[in-house]
Amino acid sequence: MSSVRPKQAIFESLAEIAQALGHAKRLELLEHLAQGRRSVEELTARTGMTFANTSRHLQILRRARLVDTERAGKHVLYSLAGGTEVVTLVKSLGRVGERNVAEVNRVMNDYFHERDSMEAVSREDLVGRIADGLVTVLDVRPEDEFSLGHLPGALNIPLSELESRLSELSPDTEIVAYCRGPYCVFAFEAVAALRAKGFRAMRLEDGYPEWKASGLAIEEPAGPR
């Protein structure tokens, strides 16, 4: 019996983590927190939930030790706890969903693959292209997310501003766009818009959180926000 109890305790703890992941809004909160620290107020505005619901979901994530908190003046800031592991966990969940869940496959085919059937640029490939100066790296996330951290040398043009800022991009240089993660639509929409204007554009295979979690170089503020 003694050999069973430790295993059962571990399984119960893992089940708590799985339950914390078992809500679409909590996965959305983790995606936002993977970009950087956020207050409850900021997360409420970004997710469209009420303040009370946002707080409730964050507390569930905190009890499962998926997020940490710190106080900054009157605000409580949330961040991922063990960012690399959490980002990897959510990405693995997505891969299982893509393999096993018909609805995930349908959305991937009807939305993502419809907009870009070309193979995405891998992180390893992009590292080489950046080193050789062969590419413009385009971050299409909102400016405040970009300011929390981004790929080295990336140019930030939020998707909503892309049409009016095309003059900042060279038609002679290939563009690789990225955003929040593998299911973020910004990069897909940006690539489609750029190709329609005659630019050579591709997207990164995932996004900033996965790039950071893999240990690749990033640029971020030196001190606390």
Disulfide bonds with the S-S distance in Angstrom:
none
